[in-house]
Amino acid sequence: MFVLRTTWLLVLPFAAAALATDLQAQGKSKGRDDKDGRVVVVQQGHAKRPKHRKIHTSDEAVDVTRIVLREQGYELVRVEERSDVRVVYYRRGNMGRGRGKGPIMYMIVRPAQERIIIERAPSTVQAQINIRLGY
């Protein structure tokens, strides 16, 4: 009985020390500074090689444009191809108000070196297209 109590008395400080270090290691800090006052900055990927980005074609951009125009209440009239440039003709739909459809307008979808450029589009439509293309 005496041997059992002395064994527990010897093991108890080591168990408490082990538990204390495990509990300190469990802290999950997100965005906080280190204890030294330094700010930790984590970079994605390698500094010399930028993250790979998919380069979209004009046809893919026109497909996304069709979806966005339909969601925003526009009607797609036609798409013309002029070499690698696409001209998308659209107009405002009826929207159930009995005032007819809007005038025919157009936007230009053209590829550039690193992205697709959209000209003459409403800002809300242009923003949605850029978001869906990943820009």
N, C-alpha and C positions, 0 to 999 in steps of 0.2 A: 504494500500500500504506500509506504514511504517512497519507494523507487518510482512509482507511477506519478506521484505528486511532483517530485523533483524533475521528472522528465517534462511534464507539462509546464513547469515554471521555466525551464530552459527553452522550450519550443515557443512559448507564447510571445516573447519579444521579437523573435525572427518572423513569426507569422504576422504580427502587427506591422513590422517594417515592410514586409512584402505587400501587404494590403494597402498601406499608405502610398507606396510608389505606384501601384496599379491605379489607384484612384486619381492620383495627380496626372497620370498619363492619359486619362480618359477625357480630358477637356477638349471640346470641339469648338475652336474659335474660327469664325469666318470673317475675314477682313479686318481683324484687329491687329494692332501693332505687336511686335515682340516685346519682351520685358526690357530689352536694352534700349528701347525707344526707336529701333529701326523699323522701317516699313518693308514688309516682304512683298516683292513683286514677282509674279509667276508669269512667264511668257509661254505662249502656245507655239509649238513647233520650233524650228531652228531659226536663229536670227538672220542668217544669210539666205535661207530659202523661204520665200513667202508661202503661205498656205495655198494649196492648189484650188483654183476656181474654175468651174466649168464655163466655157465660152458657148453661149447660146447662138443658134442660127436665127435668121429672120423668120423662117417658118415656125420655129418653136415660139418665138415672140408673138407672132400673129395668132397662134393657137391660144396663148395665154390672154391676148387682147380680146379675142372672141368671148372667152369666159367672163372676163372682167366687165366688158360692155354689157353683156346679158344680165349680170348681177346688179349693175348700176342702173338698169332700166333703159338702156339704149338698144337700138335695133341695128344690126350689121347689114349694110346694103350690099357691098361688094368689096373685093380685095383685088387690086391690080398689082402685077409684078413688073418692075422696071429694073432689070438686071438683079442686083442683090438688095434693092430697095423695095419695100412693100408699101403701097398706099391703101389705107383702110378707110372706106367710106361708111359713115354711120349717121344715124339721126336719133333724136329723142323719141322714145315710144309714146304711146297715147297716155299711159299711166291711169287710165280709167276716169279721166276728167271730162271727156267729150269735146276736147278742143283740137283733136286731130294730132297728127305727128309733126315733129319739128322739121326744120330745114336740113338738107343733107350737108354734112360737114365731113372733113377728112383729117386724118392724122398720118404722119409719115413714120415708118419703122425702118431704121437703117442700122446696119452693123458698123461698129467702130473696132479699134484694135483690141480692146479689152471688154467691151460691153455693148449692149444694144441701146441705141439712142432713139427716143420717141419725141417727135416734134408735133406741135399744134394739137395737143390733147388736153382735155380738162385736167386740172391739177389732181383731182381725186382719182380719176382713172389712171393717170400717169403714176401716181404714188402706189396704187394697188398693183399695177403691172410690174413696177420695179421691185416691190416686195415679193411677188410671186416668182420673179426671175432670180431673186437672191442678191439684189444690189442694194 
